[in-house]
């Protein structure tokens, strides 16, 4: 991952640690956008995003999530809006599906359930009671599919809500404007 994205994510970590002070957060987000724009101008060309890449992200959430840079920027945007639990859950489910060992699957399923699914979980995602109960029942013998319904709900929520806000955000507009060969939209 380019140093630009790593630095941006580190700065967003600082923002998320200071959530209580909203005025400070707005100031930090503005500062982050300025830094992002400056870094894009002074990043070696091999690491730069071009306008085509960033324009492709507007085609669909799926397209955005297929790009490692798009994913990183979208995640940074969600952190700035304090709704990163959705993308974290979605990514965790993607990784969970790759687990082959039943013991590891069982232990990871428990962690996912406790972190995202159970009521009052530290990063509780917004899913309906029926789905939550269905998953709870599957925790004794979890499979690679046990979080699929919740993952689909969260994906649709991001697609309907977070993704359109991201496309209208200053972060995305700054990337479009700063990319080499940028086309004003």
C-alpha positions in Angstrom: 0.0 0.0 0.0 1.5 3.3 -0.9 2.8 5.6 1.8 0.0 8.1 0.9 -2.7 5.7 1.9 -0.8 4.5 5.0 -0.3 8.0 6.3 -3.9 9.0 5.6 -5.1 5.9 7.5 -2.8 6.8 10.4 -4.2 10.3 10.5 -7.7 8.9 10.5 -6.9 6.7 13.5 -6.1 10.0 15.3 -9.5 11.3 14.3 -11.3 8.2 15.6 -9.5 8.5 18.9 -10.7 12.0 19.3 -14.4 11.3 18.5 -15.7 13.2 21.5 -14.7 16.6 20.3 -16.7 17.2 17.1 -15.2 20.6 16.4 -11.7 19.1 16.6 -12.9 16.3 14.3 -14.1 18.7 11.6 -10.8 20.5 11.8 -8.8 17.3 11.5 -10.9 16.1 8.6 -10.2 19.4 6.8 -6.5 19.1 7.6 -6.5 15.5 6.4 -8.0 16.6 3.0 -5.4 19.2 2.6 -2.6 16.7 3.4 -4.1 14.2 1.1 -4.2 16.7 -1.8 -0.6 17.8 -1.1 0.6 14.2 -1.0 -1.1 13.4 -4.2 0.8 16.2 -5.9 4.2 15.1 -4.5 3.8 11.3 -4.7 6.1 9.4 -7.1 4.2 8.7 -10.3 4.3 4.9 -9.7 2.2 5.3 -6.6 -0.2 7.9 -8.0 -3.8 7.2 -8.7 -5.0 8.5 -12.0 -8.3 10.0 -12.9 -9.4 6.8 -14.7 -9.0 4.7 -11.5 -10.9 7.2 -9.3 -13.6 7.6 -11.9 -14.1 3.9 -12.1 -15.0 3.9 -8.3 -18.1 5.8 -9.2 -19.5 2.9 -11.3 -20.4 0.8 -8.3 -19.6 -0.1 -4.7 -18.3 -3.5 -6.0 -15.9 -1.7 -8.3 -14.7 0.5 -5.5 -14.1 -2.4 -3.2 -12.2 -4.3 -5.9 -9.5 -1.5 -5.9 -7.0 -1.7 -3.0 -6.7 2.1 -3.1 -10.5 2.5 -3.5 -11.0 0.3 -0.5 -8.5 2.2 1.6 -10.0 5.6 0.7 -13.5 4.4 1.3 -12.5 2.9 4.7 -10.8 6.2 5.6 -14.0 8.0 4.6 -16.1 5.7 6.8 -13.7 6.2 9.7 -14.1 10.0 9.3 -17.9 9.5 9.6 -17.6 7.0 12.5 -19.2 4.2 10.6 -16.3 2.0 9.8 -17.8 -1.0 11.6 -19.7 -1.8 8.4 -16.6 -2.1 6.1 -14.7 -3.8 8.9 -17.4 -6.4 9.3 -17.7 -6.9 5.5 -13.9 -7.4 5.2 -13.8 -9.7 8.2 -16.5 -11.8 6.6 -14.6 -12.0 3.4 -11.5 -13.2 5.3 -13.6 -15.6 7.4 -14.9 -17.3 4.2 -11.3 -18.3 3.4 -10.8 -20.3 6.6 -10.4 -24.0 6.0 -9.8 -25.4 9.6 -13.1 -26.1 11.5 -11.4 -25.2 14.8 -10.1 -21.9 13.5 -13.5 -21.2 11.9 -15.3 -21.8 15.2 -12.9 -19.5 17.1 -13.1 -16.8 14.5 -16.9 -17.0 14.3 -17.1 -16.5 18.0 -14.9 -13.4 17.7 -17.0 -12.0 14.9 -20.2 -12.6 16.7 -18.9 -10.9 19.9 -17.4 -8.0 18.1 -20.1 -7.2 15.5 -23.3 -9.3 15.9 -24.4 -9.7 19.5 -26.5 -6.9 21.0 -24.4 -4.1 22.5 -21.3 -5.5 20.7 -18.3 -3.0 20.6 -18.7 -2.6 16.8 -22.3 -3.7 16.4 -23.6 -3.7 12.9 -27.2 -2.7 12.0 -29.0 -5.9 11.2 -32.5 -7.1 12.1 -33.3 -9.2 15.1 -34.2 -12.3 13.0 -30.8 -12.3 11.3 -29.1 -11.8 14.6 -30.9 -14.7 16.1 -30.3 -16.9 13.1 -26.5 -16.3 13.5 -26.6 -16.8 17.2 -28.1 -20.3 16.6 -25.4 -21.1 14.1 -22.5 -20.4 16.5 -22.4 -24.0 17.9 -21.4 -25.3 14.5 -20.5 -22.3 12.3 -20.0 -22.7 8.5 -18.4 -20.4 5.9 -22.0 -19.2 5.2 -23.1 -18.3 8.7 -22.5 -14.6 8.3 -23.7 -14.3 4.7 -27.1 -12.8 5.4 -25.7 -10.2 7.8 -22.9 -9.4 5.3 -25.4 -8.9 2.5 -27.5 -6.6 4.7 -24.4 -4.5 5.6 -23.3 -4.4 2.0 -26.7 -3.2 0.9 -26.7 -0.6 3.7 -23.3 0.7 2.5 -24.4 0.7 -1.1 -27.6 2.7 -0.3 -26.2 5.0 2.3 -22.4 5.3 2.7 -21.3 4.8 -0.9 -23.4 7.7 -2.3 -22.2 10.0 0.5 -18.6 8.9 -0.3 -19.1 9.9 -4.0 -20.3 13.3 -2.8 -17.6 13.7 -0.2 -14.7 16.2 -0.2 -12.3 13.2 0.1 -13.5 11.7 -3.2 -13.7 15.1 -5.0 -10.2 16.0 -3.8 -8.9 12.7 -5.2 -10.6 13.3 -8.5 -9.3 16.9 -8.7 -5.8 16.0 -7.7 -5.2 12.9 -9.9 -2.9 13.4 -12.9 -5.0 13.9 -16.0 -8.0 14.7 -13.8 -11.3 15.5 -15.5 -13.6 17.9 -13.7 -17.0 16.2 -13.2 
